[in-house]
Amino acid sequence: MSTNLYALSFDAKDPAALARFWGGLLGWEVDGNDLLPDAKTSFRWRFQQSDLEKDRPNQIHFHLTSETPEQQQETVARAVELGGRHLDVGQRPEEGHIVLADPEGNEFCVIEAGNNFLANTAFLGELASDGTQAVGYFWSKALDWPLVWDQDEETAIQAPAGGPKIAWGGPPVSPKAPKNRMHFDLVVPADGDVDAEVERLVALGATRLESGQDGPDAIPMADPDGNEFCVLTTPRR
């Protein structure tokens, strides 16, 4: 039995404002400090209060897709109007993607039309992650999502029903932050055993942590690269 990916959780200084930015950009419904996903995405986004300062690029950044050059420019303009900004990460002028940051500095790219890797995904096309090949294999087994890319130590997985890909770029992997600003929240199916699932994740290479941000209703863990995630222990919609 596998767990389900319930949410991607963000640390945010102003959770409500950041939820409004991303809700407006993605076109997702805002529910308090949560975003409810569109029909092509199986997990929600949660924004949680944190005073943690951002001092390095995030372990995860986002790729938004475009069907036409005009749509790419419309997405960029909407992001800037909502409070985002252009970001220089050393990209070359001939590269087709446009790099931006949200109001709290979280990085994302608006990808050019015709990108084959992101075909048949969603407007939120990819969670592009810094990580090893081993961690891609771990998450494929943990979520029971098939590997859709496995070349040159780069990996990617995608839910069986489609939607965004989660990808790991392989070496070199940057030194991990003391705490990532984003983490996955997992839930066990209603007929599942939380303790047994935690044991299965440990057998796959995860470790249990002593504490986490989600409180007493979650078991804090880390994947083989040390990235934090939580197994939620109370029922969720």
Buried (B, 14 or more C-beta within 10 A) or exposed (E): EBBBBBBBBBBBBBBEBBBBBBBBBBEBEBEEBBBEBBEBBBBBBBBEEBEBEBEEBBBBBBBBBBEEEEBBEEBBEBBEEBBBEEBEEEEEEEEBBBBBBBBBBBBBBBBBEEBEBBEEBBBBBBBBBBBBBBBBBBBBBBBEBEBBBBEEBBBBBBBEEEBBBBBBBBEEBEEBBEEBBBBBBBBBEEEBEBEEBBEBBEEBBBEBBEEBBBEEEBBBBBBBBBBBBBBBBEEEE
